[in-house]
Amino acid sequence: MTEINTILYATDLGKHTRPAFRMAVSLAKNNNAKIHFLYVIEPMNTNTASLVNSYLPEGTIEELYQRSVDELHEKVKNRIDKFCLEELDGEEFPGGKPVADIIEGSPATTIISLAEERNVDLIVMGSHAHSVLNNLFIGSVADKVVNRTTTPVLLVPLKND
């Protein structure tokens, strides 16, 4: 049986993602594993960036971007703290409190790359129900990760909003 020492928890920070994080924490507790918490920001496409830059003074986009990333770090930290308070009953976080990575890139590619870079043993992520037609034309991040990585992936079904 494969040991689980490191878990990558990838999230879209949606409203109903706690069951997936709960599963990652449960697995971490059972295996005394470390959790890496990941949120991926999709980059603005070139046309949109050009349009926005034409309306705003130089440097504004970078400043807004950095402020948004800082706010996301705070949001993730608060979510982890709230989870600990509500669900861990004062216990220490297994493997130490997770550090959040907020990275710009294609979600599936970034998840797979970070899993390889950190040499994780398991990727845990939530999966929202999608119709067959929706997946045929658009695909989901979870589907792409499952089909492109060599790291085991645990998908936790999530309620739709």
C-alpha positions, 0 to 999 in steps of 0.5 A, a space after each residue: 500500500 502506498 504511503 500518503 505523506 503529502 497531499 495537494 488540496 486544490 480548490 476553486 474557493 467555492 461556497 460548498 468546497 468544505 467537504 473536499 477540504 474535510 476529506 483532505 484533512 481526514 486523510 492527513 490526520 490518518 496518515 500524519 501527512 502534510 497538506 499543500 493548499 492551492 488556488 489557481 488564478 486564471 490569467 487574463 487573456 491578451 485581448 482583455 488585458 490590452 483593453 483594460 490597460 487602455 483605460 487605466 493608468 500604467 501600473 494600475 493593473 499590477 497594483 490591483 492584481 497584487 492587492 487581489 492576491 493579498 486578499 485571496 491569501 487572507 481569505 484562505 488563511 481565514 478559511 483554514 483558521 475557521 475550519 480548525 476552530 469549527 472542526 478540529 476541536 483544538 487539535 493540532 493540524 496534521 503535518 502542520 498548518 497548510 501554507 496556501 499557494 496562490 498561483 496564476 496559470 491554467 488550473 489543471 496544468 498548474 495543479 499537475 505541475 505543483 503536484 510533481 514539483 512538491 512530490 505529493 502522494 495524493 491530489 484531493 479536489 472537489 468536483 461539481 456535477 456537470 452534464 455530459 454535454 457540458 463536459 464534452 464541449 468545455 471539460 472540467 478541471 477535475 477531468 483534465 487533472 485525472 486524465 493528465 497526471 500520474 499522481 493519484 487523485 481523489 475527487 470529492 463530489 460537491 453540491 452545486 450552488 
